[in-house]
Amino acid sequence: MSNYRHGVYTSETATTLIPTVDVESAIPLVVGTAPVNQIDKPQINKPVLINSYSEAVEAFGFQDAVAGADGKKHFAYTLSEFMKAHFTLYATVPVVIVNVLDPSKHRAAFDAEVDLTSGSATVEQSGIIASTVKLTRIIPAKDGAEAQTLTFEAGADYELAFDTDGYPVINVLKDAQGDYKITGTVSVSGYKLDPAKVTKADIIGGVDKDTLNNKGLECIADVFPQLRLVPTLLLAPGFSSDPEVALVMAAKVDLINGHFKAMALVDAPAREGSVRYSDIPAWKNNKGVTAAQTIVCWPNVLVGETVYHPSVHLAGIIGVTDAARGSVPYVSPSNKSAGITGLCLEDGTEVTLGMEQGNYLNGQGILTFNNFNNGWKAWGNRTATYPGVTDPKDAFIPVRRMFQWVSNTIILTMWQKVDEPGNRRLVDSVVDSLNVWLNALSADGQLLGGRIEFREDDNPTTDLMDGRYNFKVYLTPPSPAEELHFDLEIDTAYYSNLFTSAE
């Protein structure tokens, strides 16, 4: 092609400043159990992005809490518990859900009898796996003939559907003459889900030796590659009170995919007869649940007569708090409204905590809830590392989360600069872009101040020769105003007002 030019031409120059990537600050990743017998092709050990209640039910099914012997309602499936609380009380999205319940393993046999004279009957047992259901009738021995078992076929003789309670409904089909193909009493047998068979090993997961796919908590590594979202809150309600699960959660939220950071929301044990509020600090310390990236919650909570794990509600409170402030996590969830009506142990035994008890727990790095003023609130600013560690960047929940959010944002924003020529233009672009962003956070009160520097002392020639460029970021998130003190004193000069006539 000729280099000769004749006419009008344009060119483009890259923008000097780089807009930061928006990183959601409160995306929960919830690992647990779901009634997937209601789903044709259940998702097992796979992170699924959910943006509405209906999407969650469509992907995982739903079974509401049912009354137990204690008079309180309990959830058999922890993901149903999360869905009910998160979408009906807090309504923040998106969330990412991982179901570990496998219908081929976590199941038990069942049998029942139903009367199909009317053409329809409900088997009042939950969790029944439709593909395993068999309808049979025994034809007794007669006139020397042996007894026979008559088996009916799904799709040919009857159809199976689930009602709103999760119970299977058998609907008998009709023959060419319009008569029901099945009448009278029949035996129903097969398998139903048994969520009690899901163990902490299923929640902790690992890597499948045959498929090399991640399972359980290990699925946190799949979220960003598959969904392009950074999970920032990790929950395993109903299982995180096991210290082994809690410790694995703390490990998994540190350097997700080798880069990102998140917080683990852990439920401390709340079993009747074995745990009082004063026992929780010893459990936390003795079991080693003391990581800065962990928030320990206690006790369980009530919504009416329904029992919930506290981490489920804390995730919602954090989401609502962040959303109201531009998805910047500089505000503590403490003293923010909780959609609960009381506190309890796992068996529904109600718990009463005064301000003194709540403050004691706070002082031991444990978040709780109180009803001191203007309704139920989350109560506590400290991560699990407190009081053993008092560095504010690790000990305060909002400061810890701000450090993690800033880190995640810098990684995603500056990834586009990796492998670019290491010259002054690169340095200026990084420094100027991030300083503009940090200045904006400071102007909005989300930081007290922040800046980034490229310092000669941090960059020895050998590092630069080897392609390593080191930037120093200073940031100071505001610590929560945990204590407001007012000193009251008589000013005797006001007695002179007694001699001044009122007009």
Phi, psi and omega per residue, in radians:
M1 nan 2.446 -3.132
S2 -1.218 2.482 3.073
N3 -1.481 -0.071 -3.125
Y4 -1.237 2.284 -3.115
R5 -2.039 2.513 3.102
H6 -2.647 1.955 -3.116
G7 2.341 -2.761 -3.090
V8 -1.964 2.338 -3.079
Y9 -2.288 2.752 3.057
T10 -2.277 2.834 3.039
S11 -2.550 2.964 -3.116
E12 -2.233 2.494 3.072
T13 -2.086 2.350 -3.138
A14 -1.036 2.476 3.118
T15 -1.114 2.347 -3.092
T16 -1.153 -0.773 3.134
L17 -1.599 2.466 -3.102
I18 -1.875 2.125 3.067
P19 -1.110 2.454 3.120
T20 -1.289 2.637 3.071
V21 -1.362 2.348 3.085
D22 -1.292 2.107 3.128
V23 -2.011 2.055 3.097
E24 -1.066 2.357 -3.030
S25 -1.594 -0.278 -3.021
A26 -2.428 1.161 3.071
I27 -1.777 1.882 -3.137
P28 -1.327 2.423 2.874
L29 -1.918 2.036 -3.033
V30 -1.996 2.145 3.139
V31 -1.916 2.199 -3.097
G32 -3.049 -2.660 -3.038
T33 -2.086 2.535 -3.116
A34 -2.417 2.682 3.100
P35 -1.361 1.190 -3.005
V36 -1.317 -0.005 3.000
N37 -1.097 -0.347 3.139
Q38 -1.415 -0.079 -3.047
I39 -1.948 2.387 -3.126
D40 -1.115 -0.806 -3.129
K41 -2.188 1.459 -3.050
P42 -1.169 2.521 3.071
Q43 -1.561 2.193 -3.125
I44 -2.196 2.183 3.140
N45 0.949 0.804 3.088
K46 -2.441 2.211 3.108
P47 -1.207 2.263 -3.117
V48 -2.120 2.209 3.115
L49 -1.364 2.263 -3.095
I50 -2.188 2.288 3.134
N51 -2.133 0.123 3.087
S52 -2.844 2.841 3.094
Y53 -1.055 -0.771 -3.111
S54 -1.104 -0.664 3.083
E55 -1.091 -0.716 -3.121
A56 -1.118 -0.767 3.138
V57 -1.162 -0.684 3.136
E58 -1.120 -0.648 -3.077
A59 -1.438 -0.568 -2.981
F60 -2.247 -0.048 -3.029
G61 1.276 3.091 3.136
F62 -2.726 2.384 2.995
Q63 -2.331 2.135 -3.082
D64 -1.270 2.895 3.102
A65 -1.156 2.555 3.121
V66 -2.172 2.677 -3.084
A67 -1.205 2.384 3.091
G68 -1.841 -3.074 -3.117
A69 -1.131 -0.375 -3.134
D70 -1.434 -0.031 -3.140
G71 1.529 -0.161 3.094
K72 -1.712 2.792 3.119
K73 -1.668 2.408 -3.111
H74 -2.276 2.606 3.073
F75 -1.591 2.325 3.045
A76 -1.399 -0.423 -3.071
Y77 -2.121 2.186 -3.021
T78 -1.235 -0.485 3.111
L79 -1.296 -0.546 3.018
S80 -1.132 -0.681 3.081
E81 -1.042 -0.840 3.137
F82 -1.090 -0.805 -3.108
M83 -1.034 -0.785 -3.101
K84 -1.086 -0.829 -3.101
A85 -1.225 -0.845 -2.971
H86 -1.188 -0.758 -3.040
F87 -1.502 -0.470 -3.126
T88 -1.603 -0.483 -3.062
L89 -1.850 -0.495 -3.031
Y90 -2.130 -0.603 2.978
A91 0.933 0.853 3.027
T92 -1.951 2.409 -3.133
V93 -2.370 2.797 0.068
P94 -1.510 2.942 2.960
V95 -2.305 2.772 3.077
V96 -2.135 2.281 -3.033
I97 -2.136 2.399 3.057
V98 -2.177 2.086 3.063
N99 -1.682 2.282 3.127
V100 -1.853 -0.115 -3.112
L101 -1.273 2.145 -3.110
D102 -1.928 1.992 -3.091
P103 -1.051 -0.366 3.132
S104 -1.389 -0.268 -3.110
K105 -2.064 -0.778 -3.019
H106 -1.657 1.300 -3.063
R107 -2.617 2.891 3.113
A108 -2.493 2.665 3.135
A109 -1.265 2.649 3.060
F110 -2.490 2.803 2.976
D111 -2.641 2.655 -3.118
A112 -2.778 2.971 3.039
E113 -2.195 2.461 3.111
V114 -2.385 2.661 3.106
D115 -1.774 2.049 -3.090
L116 -1.820 0.381 -3.126
T117 -1.007 -0.643 -3.114
S118 -1.488 -0.003 3.120
G119 1.600 -0.060 -3.125
S120 -2.716 2.557 3.088
A121 -2.748 2.652 3.141
T122 -1.918 2.298 3.030
V123 -1.582 1.888 -3.007
E124 -1.451 1.083 3.013
Q125 -2.404 2.387 -3.096
S126 -1.625 2.775 3.049
G127 1.421 0.142 -3.087
I128 -1.164 2.302 -3.123
I129 -1.551 1.942 -2.976
A130 -0.995 -0.676 -3.061
S131 -1.180 -0.278 -3.123
T132 -1.742 -0.070 -3.036
V133 -1.261 2.364 3.054
K134 -2.241 2.327 3.051
L135 -1.878 2.165 -3.112
T136 -2.394 2.810 3.010
R137 -2.477 2.369 3.107
I138 -1.542 2.163 3.029
I139 -1.673 1.971 -3.030
P140 -1.082 2.737 3.077
A141 -1.102 2.434 -3.093
K142 -2.698 2.404 3.098
D143 0.915 0.722 3.082
G144 1.480 -0.206 3.128
A145 -1.388 2.587 3.124
E146 -1.316 2.718 3.071
A147 -1.110 2.529 -3.118
Q148 -2.194 2.680 3.054
T149 -1.894 2.069 3.124
L150 -1.668 2.151 -3.107
T151 -1.903 2.277 3.126
F152 -1.706 2.615 -3.038
E153 -1.898 2.325 3.053
A154 -1.164 2.414 -3.129
G155 1.567 -0.506 3.115
A156 -1.793 -0.751 -3.108
D157 -1.868 -0.463 -3.105
Y158 -2.725 2.908 3.029
E159 -2.205 2.689 -3.094
L160 -2.130 2.322 3.078
A161 -2.458 2.885 3.135
F162 -1.914 2.421 3.093
D163 -1.538 -3.080 -3.050
T164 -1.191 -0.290 3.086
D165 -1.567 -0.004 -3.116
G166 1.465 0.165 3.104
Y167 -1.531 2.464 3.090
P168 -1.338 2.388 3.107
V169 -1.955 2.144 3.127
I170 -1.622 2.097 3.103
N171 -1.972 2.041 -3.087
V172 -1.379 2.377 3.080
L173 -1.466 2.846 -3.123
K174 -1.875 2.677 3.105
D175 -1.531 -3.027 -3.070
A176 -1.118 -0.440 3.126
Q177 -1.521 -0.022 3.118
G178 1.523 0.209 3.128
D179 -1.681 2.613 3.089
Y180 -1.128 2.426 -3.133
K181 -1.326 -0.337 3.101
I182 -2.298 2.339 3.031
T183 -2.360 2.874 3.087
G184 1.336 -2.840 -3.051
T185 -1.572 2.351 3.091
V186 -2.278 2.782 3.073
S187 -1.622 2.397 3.095
V188 -2.074 2.243 -3.139
S189 -2.487 2.947 -3.132
G190 2.641 -2.554 -3.141
Y191 -2.205 2.625 3.032
K192 -2.278 2.728 3.134
L193 -1.083 2.541 3.054
D194 -2.269 1.531 -3.089
P195 -1.082 -0.341 3.113
A196 -1.163 -0.315 3.131
K197 -1.438 -0.139 3.044
V198 -1.337 2.174 -3.059
T199 -1.909 3.040 3.094
K200 -1.099 -0.476 3.094
A201 -1.114 -0.637 3.093
D202 -1.177 -0.680 3.138
I203 -1.212 -0.807 3.124
I204 -1.095 -0.742 3.050
G205 1.209 -2.427 -3.065
G206 2.540 -2.586 3.129
V207 -2.034 2.198 3.127
D208 -1.124 2.179 -3.049
K209 -1.194 -0.384 -3.125
D210 -1.579 -0.828 -3.074
T211 -1.665 -0.297 -3.049
L212 1.141 0.274 3.074
N213 -1.435 2.607 3.108
N214 -1.322 2.642 3.111
K215 -2.345 2.661 3.061
G216 1.011 -2.397 -3.096
L217 -1.070 -0.400 3.125
E218 -1.118 -0.334 3.132
C219 -1.131 -0.220 3.095
I220 -1.027 -0.486 3.126
A221 -1.275 -0.256 -3.122
D222 -1.583 -0.270 -2.972
V223 -1.122 -0.935 -3.093
F224 -1.184 -0.797 3.110
P225 -1.046 -0.610 -3.070
Q226 -1.575 -0.621 -2.990
L227 -1.997 -0.166 -3.113
R228 1.065 0.544 3.079
L229 -2.176 2.549 3.082
V230 -1.701 1.977 3.069
P231 -1.225 2.292 -3.049
T232 -2.042 -0.181 3.064
L233 -2.302 2.226 -3.140
L234 -1.985 2.226 -3.113
L235 -2.255 2.570 2.939
A236 -2.482 1.170 -3.052
P237 -1.008 2.451 -3.127
G238 1.495 -0.246 -3.130
F239 -2.182 -0.419 -3.034
S240 -1.247 -0.194 3.061
S241 -1.285 -0.203 2.971
D242 -1.355 2.135 -3.030
P243 -1.049 -0.536 3.114
E244 -1.144 -0.729 3.082
V245 -1.118 -0.771 -3.130
A246 -1.052 -0.715 -3.130
L247 -1.200 -0.666 3.086
V248 -1.153 -0.693 3.095
M249 -1.039 -0.780 3.127
A250 -1.073 -0.651 3.125
A251 -1.223 -0.656 -3.057
K252 -1.269 -0.449 -3.118
V253 -1.490 -0.049 3.113
D254 -1.737 2.015 -3.130
L255 1.074 1.024 3.012
I256 -1.124 2.329 -3.055
N257 0.950 0.417 3.137
G258 1.380 0.060 -3.043
H259 -2.415 -0.848 -2.915
F260 -1.511 2.783 -3.129
K261 -2.223 2.617 3.140
A262 -2.579 -3.109 3.116
M263 -2.046 2.452 3.046
A264 -1.708 2.203 3.093
L265 -1.755 1.946 -2.970
V266 -1.989 2.389 3.051
D267 -1.638 2.133 3.024
A268 -1.296 2.716 -3.119
P269 -1.040 2.501 3.108
A270 -2.412 0.954 -3.100
R271 -1.643 2.395 -3.126
E272 -1.090 2.373 3.046
G273 1.487 -0.245 -3.085
S274 -2.093 -0.213 -3.058
V275 -2.408 2.220 2.923
R276 -2.041 2.929 -3.109
Y277 -1.015 -0.598 -3.119
S278 -1.302 -0.194 3.108
D279 -1.497 -0.337 -2.988
I280 -1.133 -0.744 3.114
P281 -1.020 -0.680 3.120
A282 -1.136 -0.714 3.085
W283 -1.050 -0.815 -3.113
K284 -1.036 -0.822 -3.070
N285 -1.326 -0.753 -3.106
N286 -1.168 -0.540 -3.138
K287 -1.596 -0.040 3.075
G288 1.341 0.376 -3.136
V289 -1.520 1.232 -2.975
T290 -2.315 0.395 -3.111
A291 -1.334 2.581 3.134
A292 -1.131 -0.454 -3.115
Q293 -1.577 0.358 -3.130
T294 -2.135 2.405 2.977
I295 -2.019 2.102 3.127
V296 -1.680 2.276 -3.102
C297 -2.053 2.550 3.065
W298 -2.807 2.546 -0.109
P299 -1.646 -2.781 2.973
N300 -1.187 2.905 -3.083
V301 -2.239 2.807 3.121
L302 -1.987 2.481 2.878
V303 -2.156 1.746 -2.969
G304 1.176 -2.061 3.117
E305 -1.823 0.143 -3.060
T306 -1.749 2.313 -3.108
V307 -1.609 2.330 3.096
Y308 -2.250 2.695 2.975
H309 -1.383 2.484 -3.016
P310 -1.158 -0.522 -3.126
S311 -1.080 -0.554 3.131
V312 -1.069 -0.756 -3.132
H313 -1.335 -0.614 3.113
L314 -1.087 -0.690 3.099
A315 -1.042 -0.727 3.106
G316 -1.155 -0.732 3.128
I317 -1.090 -0.768 3.107
I318 -1.076 -0.759 3.138
G319 -1.076 -0.796 3.126
V320 -1.126 -0.740 -3.133
T321 -1.093 -0.807 3.132
D322 -1.140 -0.763 -3.084
A323 -1.060 -0.589 -3.136
A324 -1.286 -0.152 -3.075
R325 -2.242 0.685 3.028
G326 1.201 0.448 -3.132
S327 1.031 0.574 3.028
V328 -1.936 2.105 -2.941
P329 -1.510 0.791 -3.076
Y330 -1.552 -0.073 -3.111
V331 -1.870 2.366 -3.137
S332 -1.240 2.538 3.021
P333 -1.262 -0.188 -3.122
S334 -1.154 2.487 -3.139
N335 1.146 0.421 3.061
K336 -1.902 2.576 -2.996
S337 -1.037 2.369 3.071
A338 -2.007 2.377 -3.128
G339 -1.448 1.007 -3.096
I340 -2.236 2.931 3.121
T341 -2.150 -0.026 3.138
G342 3.081 3.127 3.123
L343 -2.070 2.654 -3.096
C344 -2.796 2.987 2.961
L345 -1.591 3.121 -3.068
E346 -1.060 -0.574 -3.100
D347 -1.504 0.106 3.116
G348 1.633 -0.097 3.087
T349 -1.053 2.133 -3.029
E350 -1.286 2.535 -3.095
V351 -2.055 2.387 3.054
T352 -2.012 2.141 3.101
L353 -2.094 2.129 3.014
G354 -1.419 3.065 3.133
M355 -1.064 -0.631 3.141
E356 -1.103 -0.771 3.130
Q357 -1.169 -0.702 3.110
G358 -1.092 -0.745 3.128
N359 -1.185 -0.584 3.062
Y360 -1.055 -0.808 3.118
L361 -1.090 -0.766 3.111
N362 -0.990 -0.737 -3.124
G363 -1.186 -0.215 3.077
Q364 -1.859 0.259 3.087
G365 1.331 0.629 -3.116
I366 -2.262 2.276 3.124
L367 -1.598 2.434 3.098
T368 -2.370 -2.746 -3.123
F369 -2.413 2.612 3.067
N370 -2.498 2.863 3.123
N371 -2.156 0.775 -3.024
F372 -1.288 -0.697 -3.048
N373 -2.680 2.154 3.018
N374 1.100 0.790 3.018
G375 1.627 3.025 -3.096
W376 -1.229 2.380 -3.136
K377 -2.375 2.644 2.874
A378 -1.168 2.610 -3.046
W379 -2.493 1.901 3.112
G380 2.515 2.323 -3.108
N381 -1.931 -0.068 -2.929
R382 -1.796 2.501 3.011
T383 -1.370 3.056 -3.071
A384 -1.205 -0.274 -3.116
T385 -1.294 -0.324 -3.137
Y386 -1.431 2.500 0.115
P387 -1.631 0.080 3.141
G388 -1.101 -0.568 3.087
V389 -2.157 2.252 -3.084
T390 -1.964 0.004 3.068
D391 -0.967 2.126 -3.042
P392 -1.035 -0.498 -3.135
K393 -1.195 -0.342 3.113
D394 -1.898 -0.507 -2.980
A395 -1.548 -0.512 -3.135
F396 -1.658 2.277 -3.112
I397 -0.985 -0.927 -3.080
P398 -1.182 -0.572 3.117
V399 -1.204 -0.755 3.089
R400 -1.049 -0.785 -3.115
R401 -1.187 -0.603 3.081
M402 -1.129 -0.753 3.100
F403 -1.043 -0.726 -3.124
Q404 -1.214 -0.706 -3.136
W405 -1.167 -0.762 3.087
V406 -1.065 -0.754 3.120
S407 -1.054 -0.841 3.140
N408 -1.076 -0.688 -3.125
T409 -1.166 -0.765 3.125
I410 -1.072 -0.750 -3.128
I411 -1.043 -0.876 -3.089
L412 -1.222 -0.575 -3.126
T413 -1.277 -0.766 -3.020
M414 -1.592 0.012 3.100
W415 -1.024 -0.577 -3.137
Q416 -1.148 -0.273 -3.136
K417 -1.602 -0.179 3.125
V418 -1.079 2.334 3.106
D419 1.347 0.068 2.989
E420 -1.285 2.773 3.131
P421 -1.011 2.303 -3.118
G422 -1.435 1.331 -3.126
N423 -2.142 -3.089 -3.081
R424 -1.123 -0.557 3.123
R425 -1.092 -0.711 3.103
L426 -1.099 -0.824 -3.115
V427 -1.037 -0.843 -3.124
D428 -1.097 -0.683 -3.130
S429 -1.102 -0.773 3.137
V430 -1.142 -0.870 -3.070
V431 -1.130 -0.829 -3.093
D432 -1.143 -0.742 -3.096
S433 -1.127 -0.815 -3.100
L434 -1.274 -0.548 3.087
N435 -1.163 -0.665 3.079
V436 -1.065 -0.752 -3.140
W437 -1.154 -0.820 -3.140
L438 -1.122 -0.626 3.086
N439 -1.123 -0.652 3.119
A440 -1.162 -0.714 3.087
L441 -1.090 -0.671 3.124
S442 -1.192 -0.720 -3.134
A443 -1.105 -0.542 -3.138
D444 -1.527 0.055 3.140
G445 1.357 0.138 3.130
Q446 -1.409 -0.371 2.937
L447 -2.278 2.622 2.972
L448 -1.327 -0.412 3.097
G449 3.058 2.733 3.121
G450 -2.897 2.589 3.096
R451 -2.794 2.828 3.065
I452 -2.206 2.456 -3.131
E453 -2.320 2.625 2.982
F454 -2.003 1.803 -2.944
R455 -1.870 2.439 -3.114
E456 -1.079 -0.650 -3.114
D457 -1.110 -0.480 -3.131
D458 -1.492 -0.105 -3.004
N459 -2.255 1.317 3.080
P460 -1.068 2.695 -3.093
T461 -0.969 -0.664 -3.123
T462 -1.098 -0.635 3.071
D463 -1.139 -0.822 -3.121
L464 -1.091 -0.695 3.103
M465 -1.080 -0.558 -3.094
D466 -1.617 0.121 3.059
G467 1.454 0.350 3.125
R468 -1.855 2.141 -3.116
Y469 -2.075 2.120 -2.997
N470 -1.932 2.108 3.127
F471 -1.934 2.513 3.114
K472 -1.854 2.148 3.130
V473 -1.942 2.160 3.029
Y474 -1.833 2.301 3.050
L475 -2.629 2.516 3.124
T476 -2.286 1.627 3.020
P477 -1.200 2.630 3.108
P478 -1.234 2.292 3.020
S479 -1.281 2.574 3.108
P480 -1.125 2.459 3.110
A481 -1.309 1.397 -2.968
E482 -1.261 -0.476 -3.136
E483 -2.391 2.148 3.044
L484 -1.931 2.108 -3.071
H485 -2.012 2.291 3.124
F486 -2.181 2.196 -3.136
D487 -1.744 2.157 -3.107
L488 -1.839 2.378 -3.109
E489 -2.604 2.531 3.033
I490 -1.298 2.307 2.989
D491 -1.787 1.867 -3.045
T492 -1.121 -0.323 3.131
A493 -1.087 -0.454 -3.132
Y494 -1.191 -0.270 3.092
Y495 -1.111 -0.397 3.114
S496 -1.104 -0.338 3.120
N497 -1.154 -0.291 3.092
L498 -1.153 -0.389 -3.069
F499 -1.836 0.205 3.096
T500 -1.942 2.149 -3.095
S501 -1.218 2.412 3.098
A502 -1.401 2.390 3.127
E503 -2.073 nan nan
